[in-house]
Each structure stands twice: as C-alpha cells, then as structure tokens.
Amino acid sequence: WSYQDSNLHEYAHREWSGLLSDFYKPRWELFFHYLQQKIEGKGVEAPDFYVFEKAWTKQTNSFPTKPIYTPLEQSIKMYNKYYKAIQQCCK
C-alpha cells in the first residue's frame, strides 16, 4: 500500500489467503452499496477506498498457510455444489 495520491495502485492481481474474503470482497461491497444508494437517488459520497485500505493494512487476522483441500477434493465439492444450477441454466 502506498500514499493516497500515489499512481502505484492495484498494480498486480493477488489471491493470497484471506485477500479475497477480507479485502476485495468488502471493498466491492462498499462500491456496490454506494451504487445502490445512487440508483435510489440518495445524495451520497463515493467511498473513501484509501481509508478502507489503510485500515485493512493494520488488521492482524490469521489465515491458513496450507491448503484445506486437495485440488481433486475441491473440484468434487464445486461440481456437487454447482452441477444442478449449471444444468438448469444451460438446457
């Protein structure tokens, strides 16, 4: 993370443990909440992502350092979870 007015922002895509669930997802939720309020005609200011990101850098959450499932196990879980939905939409 860098200074608020830095041009160095989002220079690489990362999916490290916890980054999707604790950083990207909440940040997208802030953005979508803002858009929903704008659609509803509410006079709201855009989220201050710098403040969100700075607060995130100070968190001390713990995340697993080893995979929970093997790739095969994860594939089977995903197949079982989404197979019916895919079959329904792609008839």
Chimera marker file (.cmm) of the C-alpha trace (Angstrom):
<marker_set name="trace">
<marker id="1" x="0.000" y="0.000" z="0.000" r="1" g="1" b="0" radius="0.5"/>
<marker id="2" x="1.195" y="3.424" z="-0.752" r="1" g="1" b="0" radius="0.5"/>
<marker id="3" x="0.426" y="7.071" z="-0.290" r="1" g="1" b="0" radius="0.5"/>
<marker id="4" x="-3.087" y="8.289" z="-1.025" r="1" g="1" b="0" radius="0.5"/>
<marker id="5" x="-2.053" y="10.251" z="-4.115" r="1" g="1" b="0" radius="0.5"/>
<marker id="6" x="0.283" y="7.574" z="-5.484" r="1" g="1" b="0" radius="0.5"/>
<marker id="7" x="-0.087" y="6.264" z="-9.033" r="1" g="1" b="0" radius="0.5"/>
<marker id="8" x="1.030" y="2.857" z="-7.768" r="1" g="1" b="0" radius="0.5"/>
<marker id="9" x="-2.320" y="1.198" z="-7.085" r="1" g="1" b="0" radius="0.5"/>
<marker id="10" x="-3.650" y="-2.235" z="-7.993" r="1" g="1" b="0" radius="0.5"/>
<marker id="11" x="-0.518" y="-2.987" z="-9.996" r="1" g="1" b="0" radius="0.5"/>
<marker id="12" x="-0.864" y="-6.764" z="-9.552" r="1" g="1" b="0" radius="0.5"/>
<marker id="13" x="-3.681" y="-9.255" z="-9.124" r="1" g="1" b="0" radius="0.5"/>
<marker id="14" x="-3.339" y="-11.291" z="-5.938" r="1" g="1" b="0" radius="0.5"/>
<marker id="15" x="-5.375" y="-14.135" z="-4.472" r="1" g="1" b="0" radius="0.5"/>
<marker id="16" x="-3.374" y="-14.853" z="-1.351" r="1" g="1" b="0" radius="0.5"/>
<marker id="17" x="-5.127" y="-16.439" z="1.593" r="1" g="1" b="0" radius="0.5"/>
<marker id="18" x="-7.666" y="-14.036" z="3.044" r="1" g="1" b="0" radius="0.5"/>
<marker id="19" x="-7.151" y="-11.340" z="0.447" r="1" g="1" b="0" radius="0.5"/>
<marker id="20" x="-10.324" y="-12.161" z="-1.471" r="1" g="1" b="0" radius="0.5"/>
<marker id="21" x="-12.546" y="-12.542" z="1.591" r="1" g="1" b="0" radius="0.5"/>
<marker id="22" x="-11.098" y="-9.793" z="3.781" r="1" g="1" b="0" radius="0.5"/>
<marker id="23" x="-10.009" y="-7.188" z="1.246" r="1" g="1" b="0" radius="0.5"/>
<marker id="24" x="-11.508" y="-7.451" z="-2.241" r="1" g="1" b="0" radius="0.5"/>
<marker id="25" x="-14.989" y="-8.655" z="-1.239" r="1" g="1" b="0" radius="0.5"/>
<marker id="26" x="-15.643" y="-5.925" z="1.372" r="1" g="1" b="0" radius="0.5"/>
<marker id="27" x="-14.214" y="-3.297" z="-0.962" r="1" g="1" b="0" radius="0.5"/>
<marker id="28" x="-16.560" y="-4.388" z="-3.777" r="1" g="1" b="0" radius="0.5"/>
<marker id="29" x="-19.440" y="-4.407" z="-1.284" r="1" g="1" b="0" radius="0.5"/>
<marker id="30" x="-18.675" y="-0.781" z="-0.399" r="1" g="1" b="0" radius="0.5"/>
<marker id="31" x="-18.729" y="0.115" z="-4.073" r="1" g="1" b="0" radius="0.5"/>
<marker id="32" x="-21.982" y="-1.743" z="-4.815" r="1" g="1" b="0" radius="0.5"/>
<marker id="33" x="-23.653" y="-0.234" z="-1.739" r="1" g="1" b="0" radius="0.5"/>
<marker id="34" x="-22.640" y="3.206" z="-2.984" r="1" g="1" b="0" radius="0.5"/>
<marker id="35" x="-24.039" y="2.450" z="-6.455" r="1" g="1" b="0" radius="0.5"/>
<marker id="36" x="-27.319" y="1.186" z="-4.981" r="1" g="1" b="0" radius="0.5"/>
<marker id="37" x="-27.717" y="4.394" z="-2.990" r="1" g="1" b="0" radius="0.5"/>
<marker id="38" x="-27.008" y="6.484" z="-6.090" r="1" g="1" b="0" radius="0.5"/>
<marker id="39" x="-29.599" y="4.492" z="-8.080" r="1" g="1" b="0" radius="0.5"/>
<marker id="40" x="-32.108" y="5.204" z="-5.304" r="1" g="1" b="0" radius="0.5"/>
<marker id="41" x="-31.404" y="8.922" z="-5.726" r="1" g="1" b="0" radius="0.5"/>
<marker id="42" x="-29.663" y="9.380" z="-2.404" r="1" g="1" b="0" radius="0.5"/>
<marker id="43" x="-27.015" y="12.069" z="-2.241" r="1" g="1" b="0" radius="0.5"/>
<marker id="44" x="-24.060" y="10.039" z="-1.061" r="1" g="1" b="0" radius="0.5"/>
<marker id="45" x="-20.337" y="10.486" z="-1.413" r="1" g="1" b="0" radius="0.5"/>
<marker id="46" x="-18.219" y="7.837" z="-3.061" r="1" g="1" b="0" radius="0.5"/>
<marker id="47" x="-16.481" y="5.520" z="-0.598" r="1" g="1" b="0" radius="0.5"/>
<marker id="48" x="-13.037" y="6.561" z="0.545" r="1" g="1" b="0" radius="0.5"/>
<marker id="49" x="-11.177" y="3.445" z="-0.521" r="1" g="1" b="0" radius="0.5"/>
<marker id="50" x="-7.888" y="4.810" z="0.791" r="1" g="1" b="0" radius="0.5"/>
<marker id="51" x="-9.304" y="4.892" z="4.330" r="1" g="1" b="0" radius="0.5"/>
<marker id="52" x="-10.669" y="1.354" z="3.918" r="1" g="1" b="0" radius="0.5"/>
<marker id="53" x="-7.367" y="0.051" z="2.551" r="1" g="1" b="0" radius="0.5"/>
<marker id="54" x="-5.285" y="1.776" z="5.204" r="1" g="1" b="0" radius="0.5"/>
<marker id="55" x="-7.451" y="0.248" z="7.955" r="1" g="1" b="0" radius="0.5"/>
<marker id="56" x="-7.124" y="-3.153" z="6.284" r="1" g="1" b="0" radius="0.5"/>
<marker id="57" x="-3.319" y="-2.982" z="6.397" r="1" g="1" b="0" radius="0.5"/>
<marker id="58" x="-3.480" y="-2.671" z="10.192" r="1" g="1" b="0" radius="0.5"/>
<marker id="59" x="-5.521" y="-5.857" z="10.712" r="1" g="1" b="0" radius="0.5"/>
<marker id="60" x="-3.850" y="-8.887" z="12.238" r="1" g="1" b="0" radius="0.5"/>
<marker id="61" x="-6.162" y="-11.666" z="11.045" r="1" g="1" b="0" radius="0.5"/>
<marker id="62" x="-4.754" y="-15.185" z="10.792" r="1" g="1" b="0" radius="0.5"/>
<marker id="63" x="-5.247" y="-17.373" z="7.730" r="1" g="1" b="0" radius="0.5"/>
<marker id="64" x="-4.322" y="-20.961" z="6.859" r="1" g="1" b="0" radius="0.5"/>
<marker id="65" x="-0.877" y="-21.413" z="5.399" r="1" g="1" b="0" radius="0.5"/>
<marker id="66" x="-1.612" y="-24.794" z="3.834" r="1" g="1" b="0" radius="0.5"/>
<marker id="67" x="-4.443" y="-25.850" z="1.525" r="1" g="1" b="0" radius="0.5"/>
<marker id="68" x="-7.550" y="-27.172" z="3.253" r="1" g="1" b="0" radius="0.5"/>
<marker id="69" x="-8.469" y="-29.493" z="0.368" r="1" g="1" b="0" radius="0.5"/>
<marker id="70" x="-6.533" y="-31.176" z="-2.415" r="1" g="1" b="0" radius="0.5"/>
<marker id="71" x="-7.339" y="-29.889" z="-5.921" r="1" g="1" b="0" radius="0.5"/>
<marker id="72" x="-9.333" y="-33.074" z="-6.596" r="1" g="1" b="0" radius="0.5"/>
<marker id="73" x="-11.361" y="-32.695" z="-3.393" r="1" g="1" b="0" radius="0.5"/>
<marker id="74" x="-12.082" y="-29.052" z="-4.175" r="1" g="1" b="0" radius="0.5"/>
<marker id="75" x="-13.119" y="-29.921" z="-7.726" r="1" g="1" b="0" radius="0.5"/>
<marker id="76" x="-15.566" y="-32.537" z="-6.454" r="1" g="1" b="0" radius="0.5"/>
<marker id="77" x="-17.018" y="-30.065" z="-3.955" r="1" g="1" b="0" radius="0.5"/>
<marker id="78" x="-17.503" y="-27.436" z="-6.666" r="1" g="1" b="0" radius="0.5"/>
<marker id="79" x="-19.041" y="-29.977" z="-9.036" r="1" g="1" b="0" radius="0.5"/>
<marker id="80" x="-21.502" y="-31.153" z="-6.389" r="1" g="1" b="0" radius="0.5"/>
<marker id="81" x="-22.374" y="-27.590" z="-5.438" r="1" g="1" b="0" radius="0.5"/>
<marker id="82" x="-22.957" y="-26.165" z="-8.927" r="1" g="1" b="0" radius="0.5"/>
<marker id="83" x="-23.870" y="-29.108" z="-11.175" r="1" g="1" b="0" radius="0.5"/>
<marker id="84" x="-27.653" y="-28.751" z="-10.817" r="1" g="1" b="0" radius="0.5"/>
<marker id="85" x="-27.584" y="-24.972" z="-11.286" r="1" g="1" b="0" radius="0.5"/>
<marker id="86" x="-25.498" y="-25.272" z="-14.448" r="1" g="1" b="0" radius="0.5"/>
<marker id="87" x="-27.801" y="-27.954" z="-15.827" r="1" g="1" b="0" radius="0.5"/>
<marker id="88" x="-30.836" y="-25.727" z="-15.148" r="1" g="1" b="0" radius="0.5"/>
<marker id="89" x="-29.479" y="-22.648" z="-16.883" r="1" g="1" b="0" radius="0.5"/>
<marker id="90" x="-27.887" y="-24.382" z="-19.850" r="1" g="1" b="0" radius="0.5"/>
<marker id="91" x="-30.732" y="-26.555" z="-21.157" r="1" g="1" b="0" radius="0.5"/>
<link id1="1" id2="2" r="1" g="1" b="0" radius="0.2"/>
<link id1="2" id2="3" r="1" g="1" b="0" radius="0.2"/>
<link id1="3" id2="4" r="1" g="1" b="0" radius="0.2"/>
<link id1="4" id2="5" r="1" g="1" b="0" radius="0.2"/>
<link id1="5" id2="6" r="1" g="1" b="0" radius="0.2"/>
<link id1="6" id2="7" r="1" g="1" b="0" radius="0.2"/>
<link id1="7" id2="8" r="1" g="1" b="0" radius="0.2"/>
<link id1="8" id2="9" r="1" g="1" b="0" radius="0.2"/>
<link id1="9" id2="10" r="1" g="1" b="0" radius="0.2"/>
<link id1="10" id2="11" r="1" g="1" b="0" radius="0.2"/>
<link id1="11" id2="12" r="1" g="1" b="0" radius="0.2"/>
<link id1="12" id2="13" r="1" g="1" b="0" radius="0.2"/>
<link id1="13" id2="14" r="1" g="1" b="0" radius="0.2"/>
<link id1="14" id2="15" r="1" g="1" b="0" radius="0.2"/>
<link id1="15" id2="16" r="1" g="1" b="0" radius="0.2"/>
<link id1="16" id2="17" r="1" g="1" b="0" radius="0.2"/>
<link id1="17" id2="18" r="1" g="1" b="0" radius="0.2"/>
<link id1="18" id2="19" r="1" g="1" b="0" radius="0.2"/>
<link id1="19" id2="20" r="1" g="1" b="0" radius="0.2"/>
<link id1="20" id2="21" r="1" g="1" b="0" radius="0.2"/>
<link id1="21" id2="22" r="1" g="1" b="0" radius="0.2"/>
<link id1="22" id2="23" r="1" g="1" b="0" radius="0.2"/>
<link id1="23" id2="24" r="1" g="1" b="0" radius="0.2"/>
<link id1="24" id2="25" r="1" g="1" b="0" radius="0.2"/>
<link id1="25" id2="26" r="1" g="1" b="0" radius="0.2"/>
<link id1="26" id2="27" r="1" g="1" b="0" radius="0.2"/>
<link id1="27" id2="28" r="1" g="1" b="0" radius="0.2"/>
<link id1="28" id2="29" r="1" g="1" b="0" radius="0.2"/>
<link id1="29" id2="30" r="1" g="1" b="0" radius="0.2"/>
<link id1="30" id2="31" r="1" g="1" b="0" radius="0.2"/>
<link id1="31" id2="32" r="1" g="1" b="0" radius="0.2"/>
<link id1="32" id2="33" r="1" g="1" b="0" radius="0.2"/>
<link id1="33" id2="34" r="1" g="1" b="0" radius="0.2"/>
<link id1="34" id2="35" r="1" g="1" b="0" radius="0.2"/>
<link id1="35" id2="36" r="1" g="1" b="0" radius="0.2"/>
<link id1="36" id2="37" r="1" g="1" b="0" radius="0.2"/>
<link id1="37" id2="38" r="1" g="1" b="0" radius="0.2"/>
<link id1="38" id2="39" r="1" g="1" b="0" radius="0.2"/>
<link id1="39" id2="40" r="1" g="1" b="0" radius="0.2"/>
<link id1="40" id2="41" r="1" g="1" b="0" radius="0.2"/>
<link id1="41" id2="42" r="1" g="1" b="0" radius="0.2"/>
<link id1="42" id2="43" r="1" g="1" b="0" radius="0.2"/>
<link id1="43" id2="44" r="1" g="1" b="0" radius="0.2"/>
<link id1="44" id2="45" r="1" g="1" b="0" radius="0.2"/>
<link id1="45" id2="46" r="1" g="1" b="0" radius="0.2"/>
<link id1="46" id2="47" r="1" g="1" b="0" radius="0.2"/>
<link id1="47" id2="48" r="1" g="1" b="0" radius="0.2"/>
<link id1="48" id2="49" r="1" g="1" b="0" radius="0.2"/>
<link id1="49" id2="50" r="1" g="1" b="0" radius="0.2"/>
<link id1="50" id2="51" r="1" g="1" b="0" radius="0.2"/>
<link id1="51" id2="52" r="1" g="1" b="0" radius="0.2"/>
<link id1="52" id2="53" r="1" g="1" b="0" radius="0.2"/>
<link id1="53" id2="54" r="1" g="1" b="0" radius="0.2"/>
<link id1="54" id2="55" r="1" g="1" b="0" radius="0.2"/>
<link id1="55" id2="56" r="1" g="1" b="0" radius="0.2"/>
<link id1="56" id2="57" r="1" g="1" b="0" radius="0.2"/>
<link id1="57" id2="58" r="1" g="1" b="0" radius="0.2"/>
<link id1="58" id2="59" r="1" g="1" b="0" radius="0.2"/>
<link id1="59" id2="60" r="1" g="1" b="0" radius="0.2"/>
<link id1="60" id2="61" r="1" g="1" b="0" radius="0.2"/>
<link id1="61" id2="62" r="1" g="1" b="0" radius="0.2"/>
<link id1="62" id2="63" r="1" g="1" b="0" radius="0.2"/>
<link id1="63" id2="64" r="1" g="1" b="0" radius="0.2"/>
<link id1="64" id2="65" r="1" g="1" b="0" radius="0.2"/>
<link id1="65" id2="66" r="1" g="1" b="0" radius="0.2"/>
<link id1="66" id2="67" r="1" g="1" b="0" radius="0.2"/>
<link id1="67" id2="68" r="1" g="1" b="0" radius="0.2"/>
<link id1="68" id2="69" r="1" g="1" b="0" radius="0.2"/>
<link id1="69" id2="70" r="1" g="1" b="0" radius="0.2"/>
<link id1="70" id2="71" r="1" g="1" b="0" radius="0.2"/>
<link id1="71" id2="72" r="1" g="1" b="0" radius="0.2"/>
<link id1="72" id2="73" r="1" g="1" b="0" radius="0.2"/>
<link id1="73" id2="74" r="1" g="1" b="0" radius="0.2"/>
<link id1="74" id2="75" r="1" g="1" b="0" radius="0.2"/>
<link id1="75" id2="76" r="1" g="1" b="0" radius="0.2"/>
<link id1="76" id2="77" r="1" g="1" b="0" radius="0.2"/>
<link id1="77" id2="78" r="1" g="1" b="0" radius="0.2"/>
<link id1="78" id2="79" r="1" g="1" b="0" radius="0.2"/>
<link id1="79" id2="80" r="1" g="1" b="0" radius="0.2"/>
<link id1="80" id2="81" r="1" g="1" b="0" radius="0.2"/>
<link id1="81" id2="82" r="1" g="1" b="0" radius="0.2"/>
<link id1="82" id2="83" r="1" g="1" b="0" radius="0.2"/>
<link id1="83" id2="84" r="1" g="1" b="0" radius="0.2"/>
<link id1="84" id2="85" r="1" g="1" b="0" radius="0.2"/>
<link id1="85" id2="86" r="1" g="1" b="0" radius="0.2"/>
<link id1="86" id2="87" r="1" g="1" b="0" radius="0.2"/>
<link id1="87" id2="88" r="1" g="1" b="0" radius="0.2"/>
<link id1="88" id2="89" r="1" g="1" b="0" radius="0.2"/>
<link id1="89" id2="90" r="1" g="1" b="0" radius="0.2"/>
<link id1="90" id2="91" r="1" g="1" b="0" radius="0.2"/>
</marker_set>
